[in-house]
Amino acid sequence: MEVGLQLGRFGREIAHRHLIVSHAWASVMGFRDDPRIEAMRRLVEARFPAYWMELQGLALGLDLPFDNVFLWNCRGDVWAFAPDGCTTVQIPGAEPILAHNEDGDPGFHGHCALAHVRPEEGIAFTSFVYPASIPGHTFAVTGAGLVQAVNNIRSRGVGIGLPRMILGRALFDCHTLDEAVDLLSGAPRAGAFHMTLAQQGDSRLASIEFTHTNCSVEMLAQRRCHANHLIHPAMANERQIITASSLSRQDRGNDIAKGSTDPLSTLWDHGQQALPIYRRQPDDPDHENTLATAVFHVGAESVDWCVYDTKDDAPRFVLRGVSRSDAIR
């Protein structure tokens, strides 16, 4: 509970000033009586009691009703238009590189954080966090050397299962890349996400798309970009919403990524001026802006990474992944 409590206290002021009076919050709260929510609650409490307690602590720290906070952390499972965007560049090789624009609610600009967490039980991790949300749906590095970058998918095929953000949090307690893949492919899933996963000492770079009914895992052999819709051939029959921004970023990102090994040349691109990859317009049609950019070099002995606040500035954080000796407490 302590992890959630501290995260709740961190986000309490902006949550009350901005989040709970937003259109997004009101839209998600409209699903309060959806029968899927009670089923998701039971699944989380039974299968992941530690994360259930983190959510309890989060609500306490936010000074908000638990039911509302739980529902907000199921937002993408019940509402396809949640303001969670993102673009990821994937560069496979002997030491893979992945890089990520974290795109979200512009009202949270300057109110997010990089959290270093050592739970009482489980694996330590460092994750980008939003106010009022548990970790696991943005970008992170864990004490097991796992690297995670997550993209929103606007699926039309949601159902009863574990909330996608809970599955993202559960990845932090996986010891290997294979364990993480097995978790996502085998769990009962409510909503949809795309995840890029890599691990220190493992040359594989995994692109994973999952929905309520399907999960596709590709080990990448070529440079690629991924925005906010399903692109794997195995997912061609899945129902989804593809926004104009997501389609533009996907097409433009793939074009740049194929010819450049510098991921920032993709993530900071403004080539499509109306719908750019790097997003700072106050009238962005998806109501999302780029809040941070992260670049990860996944080596044999370490994960070296940096996080940028804004385009073209020096990195705000330069880090080496949590050492394996700190992985479990």
N, C-alpha and C positions, 0 to 999 in steps of 0.2 A: 504493500500500500504506500510505502514511503516514496517510492519513485513517482507514482502518480500524484501524490500530494505535492511534491516539490514542483512538478510540471504544472500542476493546477495553479499554484501560487504564482509561478512565473507568468502565466497567461491570463490571470484573473482580470487585470485592469482593462486590457484591450478587448477581452471577451465581453465584458459588460458594456464597454463604450462603443464597440463596433459590431462584434459578431452577433449578439443576440437581438440586435435591432435590424439585422440585414435581411434582404430578400432570401438569401440562401438558407439562413437559419429558419425563417418562417416556412419556406417550402419543405424543408426536411421535417420540421415539427408537424406538418400536415399528415405525416405517415404514422403518427403516434399510435393509432388504433389498428394499424396494419397487422394482421395475424402473424406475418412472417417475423415481426420484431420479437414477439414472445418466444417463438421457436429459436431464434438466434440467441436470445438471452440464455435459454436453457443449454444450448450447445456450448456456448462460451464458458458458462459456470461449471459445466460438467467436464469439459475437455481441457480447459486452460484456466484453472482456478487462480493461478498467479496473475494472469492478465486481467481476470475479473476483478481481483483486488486492486490492480493498478488503475482500472477504470473507476472503482469506488474512491480511491485516493484522489484521482483527477477531479471528480465531481466535488469532493470535499474541499480541495484546494481552490477550485473555481468559485465555490459558493453558489453552485447551481444544482438543481435536482438531478439525481443520478439517472432517472429515466431519460431526461433530455440529453444528458451528456452521452449516454450509451447510444441513443438514436443518432446523434451527430456523428459518432464514430462508425455508424453504419450508413452514412449519407450516400456514398456511391453505390451501395447495394440496393437502395430503394429509389434513388432519384438520379436520373441519367445526366442531369445538367449541373451537378456539383462542380464548383469552381476549382478543380484540381487538374492542372494541365500537364506540362513537361515535355521535353525533348531529350532523347539520349543518343549519343554517338557511340558506336561499338567498333573497336579496332582489334581484331584477333591477332594472335602471334605467339611467339614463345613466351613473351611477357605482355599479356593483353592490356589494352588501355580502354577504359570507358569513361565517358564524360557526360554531364547531365545539366540541363537547365531546369531548375525547380520553378515552375510557373504556378502561381496561385492567386488568391484574393489580394488585389492591390492594397486593400485596407490593412493587410498584415505586414506591409513593407516596413522594415525596421523593428518589427515586433516578434520575429522568429529567432531561433537560436541554434547553436551547435551544442548538443547535450552529451556530456561524458557520463555514462551510467554504469555502475557496478551493482547489479541487483544482489540481494542477500543470497539468492539461489539462481544459478544460470550463468550465462556468458556475458561478459562485459561488452559494451558497444559504445560507439560514438555516432550520433544520428542528428540530422537536421530535423528540428521539431517546429510544429505550428502550435499556437495557443489553442487549448481545448481539444487537442488530438493526441492520442498515444503515438509513440514512435513506430516506424515500420512501413510508412507509405511514401517516403521521400527518397533520401540517399543516406547510406550508412556504411560503416566498417565495424566488424565484430572482432572479439578476441580470438575467434577461431580462424581469423583471416578471411572471412567471407565479406564480399563487397556487394551491395545491393543498390540498384537504382530503379525507381518505380514510375510507371506512366499510367495515368488514368485511361480507362476504356469505358466508353458510354454504351454499355450493353443493353439490348432490349430483351434479353433472355435471362433475367434474374429469377431467383427462387429461394427456397429455404436451404440454409447452410450456414457455415461459419462466415462472419463478416470478413471482407477482403482485407481490412486493416488489421484484424486479429491474425490472419494468416501471415501478413507482412511482419508483424511483431514476433510471431512464432519462428520465423526464419532466423531471428537473432540467436535462438537457442539451438540451432543446427550446427553440428561439428564439421560437416563436410558438404561439398557442393552436391554430391549425390543424395545426401540426406535431405537437403533443401528441395531438390527436384522431386523426390519421393513424397515429401510433405504436400507440396502444391498439387501434384498429380493425383494423390490418393485421398485428400481431405474432401469432405462435403463442403462445397463452395457456394456462397450466396450470390456474389457479384463477380466482376471481371477486373483484371489488372494485366498489365504487361510488366515483366520484371527482367532486368538484365542482372545476371549473377556471375561472379567470378570468385576465385579463392587463391590466396597466397600459396605458391608452390604448385599450382595446377594451371596448365596452359590453356584449359578450355574456357570459352566465353559463351555463356548460355543465354539465349533469348527465349523467354517463357511467356506465352499468352494463355490465360485461363479465363473461362466463363463458368457459369453455373453448371453447364453440362459437358464442357470439353476442356482439355488442356493440351497444348502443343508445346513441345520442347525442341528447340533447334540449337545445336552446337555450331557456332558461326565459323566460317572459313574465309569470309570476305568482309570488308568494311561495310557498315550499314548504319543507317539512322532510323530511329523509331519515334514516332509522335504519339498521337492519342487515338489510334484505331487499330483494329486487328489487321495484320498483313500476312500472316503465315498462310500458306496454301491450305493447310489442314483446317483452318478456321473460316474458310470462304463462305460457308453456309450459315454462319452465326449472324444473328440480327444485331445491328448496332447503329449508332448515330455517328456520322462522320462530319464534323464541322468544317467550314471552309478554311479556318485557321489550321486545323490538324492536317488536312489534305495538302495545303500549301507548304507547311513545314516539312511534311514527309517527302514530298517531291523535291523541294529545294535542298533539303538535307541530304538526301541520297545522292543528288548530283554533285554536291560539294564533297561529301565524304569519300566518294569513289576516287577522287583525284587528289586528296590531301590527307596527310597523316597528322595534321595539327587539328585536334578536335575543336579548338576555339574558333578556327576559321568557319566552322559550321555553326556552332552555338551562338556566336556573336554576329551572325550575318543579318544584313538588312536588305538583301537583294530584292526580295519581294516586299516593297515598301508598305503596301496596304496590309499584308499579312506576314510579317517577318518572323524569323525563328526567334530572334532576341526581341522580347516583347515589353515595351514600356508605354504604349499608348494608353491614355486615360479612358479611351472609348473602345478598348479591345473588344471585339464582338463576343468572345467567350468569357469576358469579365475576368481575365487573368493577366498577370504581368510576371516577368522574370524576377524572382526574389533572390536568387543565388545561382551560381554556376560552380560545379565541382568537377575536378579532373583526377582520375585514379590511375596510377601505374601499378599494376598487379605483378609483383616480382616473385622470384623463387624464395626470397628470405623476408620480404617485407611488402607492405602496401604503402606507397608514398602518394600523398594526395594533397590537394590544395583547394580552397574554397574562396571564390570571389564574390564580393558584395555587388559590384557593378562592372559593366563592360569596360575593358581597357585599363582598369586600375590594377595595382599590385594586389596579389591575393591577401585576403583578410586573415586566413589561417593556412599554415603549411604544417602538415602532420605526417606522422608515420603510424600505420595501423597499430591498434592495441596489441601488445605482445602476447603470444600464446600463453606465457606464464601467468598472465592476469586473467585468463579466459574464464575460469570457474572459481567461485567463492563458496 
